[in-house]
Amino acid sequence: MKVFSTEQIRTADKLTIERQGITSLSLMERAAKHAFERILTRIPSKKSRVVVICGVGNNGGDGLVIGRYLLEEGYDAYIFILEFSKDHSHDFTRNLERLKRLGVNPVTIAEGERPEFPLFTEFIIDAVFGSGLSRPPASWIREIFDLVNKHPAEVISIDVPSGLYLDRVPDFDDQVIRADHCLSFQFPKLVFLLPGFGKYCLSWEIVPIGLDERYIEETEPLAFYVDKGYLKRVFHERDRFSHKGDQGHTLVVGGSYGKMGAIRMTGEAALRSGSGLVSAYVPECGYLVLQIAIPEIMVFTDEDSKKITSIIPASAYSSVAIGPGMGTDEKTAVAFADFIRTLNKPIVIDADALNILATHPELLRELPAGSVLTPHPGELKRLIGNWDDDLQKISKVKEFSKNYAVVVVVKGAHTMITDGKKLYFNSTGNPGMATGGSGDILTGVIAGLIAQGYKGKQAAMLGVYLHGLAGDFAAERQGEEAMVATDIIAHLGEAFIDLLIDDY
């Protein structure tokens, strides 16, 4: 699914009107009707009291249509208009006239006035500002937004929480309505996928409104929202005559005294993601741990009993994952540097291997092109430095990825993936996955997929999706609070099965 900019959304609207031979008023009616149908799934009863707050632009026009549908269906609905401008949009005006012909007169709130919401209001529909907002709302509007944000009612925003820009951080924290849920027309908004904006929109869903398919197909977006439909085109099933050698051989390197669990999870995840063979290179103290915990893995050990001081050649392996639990001892860092300089194929780098790269940035130029780096936010800061906001972070990550010809996987909610050219966000996963070892498992999944022939970017997208989906299945059964990382491994098979099932 594509993520479009404000300007691209405007163009999609314009071309839809032209190519479908409809008016902008008809498109507004269609969009608002679809939004209304979704709203009804969240309102339990016609007795529930609903307030619709509208601006005087096209987003406000959407709100007027929704308010009309609520009243026509017998809901206890009240419509307020915030008169922040005398310049009303054409389609807003037409819908206001239609309401008045039906005998409905919305309450108009001007500067200096405050809306009196009916007692026991359970839902507030926010339709004040849409995706085209370019300057902060006036202070009196922000005061009304503050009333909404403090109200106990559930807030449902239409298209985007009012006051939220799509291309930059809000000027004032109080300029945005904080939505419990947002109904986003046709596309996800980039800001919905970024952690720094999460407080403005707790949940969201896409409302298809039939925008021009040709334009959507032909237009290069800001980013891609990676879902099942996208990845079904990437995933390839096994040939029925294949054998373990056809599925590749993954080498996992890591572990240190007291941290063998990390590389144990990475190795098992590589197996569970389909790698035909998995070998582990660990300190001597990890030998029995891995041989007992995962009998399917072959184990080679370093001469040192507690840490890695040298690494076997990677030439015999289809893919390599390095870093989980490895530590950053000076001897380990030297061994990692020597290992990097011998490589002739991309590898997956995580955890302590990333921290060694951060302290020895000259090694970045030694990485084989197409290698996959999987930092969490702390590791990312050590690699690229601090950022002021999530939008600047995106810019810096893309620049880093391009400069060093690597794929970067920034772990977190809606994990971000880039090859320096395009930007991808994941659609699976949940807060229960914020637990120790989850990232080590992701590293193993990606490496296991690379062993089977997927390129780095494909393996990253597919691996992140499957990892998150396995976490979703685990959360359904264990609950988010009780989840541990190995629950993700236990549900990887279920995630693969789900990817193969067609949704109708």
Buried (B, 14 or more C-beta within 10 A) or exposed (E): BBBBBBEBBEBBBBBBBEEBEBEBBEBBBBBBBBBBEBBBEEBEEEEBBBBBBBBBBBBBBBBBBBBBBBBEEEBBBBBBBBEBEEEBBEBBEBBBEBBEEEEBEBEBBEEEEEBEBEEEBBBBBBBBBBBBBEEBBBEBBBEBBEEBBEEEBBBBBBBBBBBBBBEEBBEEEBBBBBBBBBBBBBBBBBBBBBBBBBEBBEEBEBBEBEBBEEBBEEBEBBBBBBBBEBBEEBBEEEEEEEEEEEBBBBBBBBBBBEBBBBBBBBBBBBBBBBBBBBBBBBBBBBBEBBEEBBEEBBBEBBEBEBBBBBBBEBEEBBBBBBBBBBBBBEBBBBBBBEBBEEBEBBBBBBBBBBBBBBEBEEBBEBBBEBBBBBBBEEBBBBBBEEBEEBBEBBEBBBEBBBEBBBBBBBBBBBBBBBBBEBBBBBBBBBEBBBBEBBBBBBBBBBBBBBBBBBBBBBBBBBBBBBBBBBBBBBBEEBEBEEBBBBBBBBBBEBBBEBBEEEEE
